[in-house]
Amino acid sequence: MLDRLKPPCGAVKRKRRVGRGEGSGWGKTAGRGTKGQNSRAGGGVRAGFEGGQMPLKRRLPKRGFTNIFKKVYSIINVGTLAECFKEGDVVDKDVLMERGLVKKKRLPLKVLGDGNIKIALTVRAELFSKSAREKIEACGGKVEVL
């Protein structure tokens, strides 16, 4: 009976059409009152405007610095690789995405050296920390920079 579905009574209201004559109860000024900035078409003030008073945004002190050139990476630790993979596995961003270890595919992958690894893995990533590279190669694994 999907063809007979209707919203419950009172759920759908008609749009109020203002400025359509005095008989409607919303004629003449159409609920905007008389005169003033907000009664005009295109009237009103911009967001954050406080009537000419110095706005809060400008009264508060400015602190810190935002580096707009910062490079953001998806990171994974060597210890995590050791826990989640078996001897001889090939580890790359796609495999890590499937297992839920990396969230964003568009970010470059960086392997960090936290934790221990005792199995030989082939790891493919854009960047490796010095300690991660040493640990992977020390146990017979391969590091492939993309």
Secondary structure, DSSP 4 states (H G I P E B T S, - for coil): -GGG--PPTTSS-PPP--SS-GGGTS-TTTTS-SSSGGGSTT-S--TT--TTSPPHHHHSPP-----TT----EEEEHHHHHHH--TT-EE-HHHHHHTTS---SSSPEEEE--S---S--EEEESEE-HHHHHHHHHTT-EEEE-
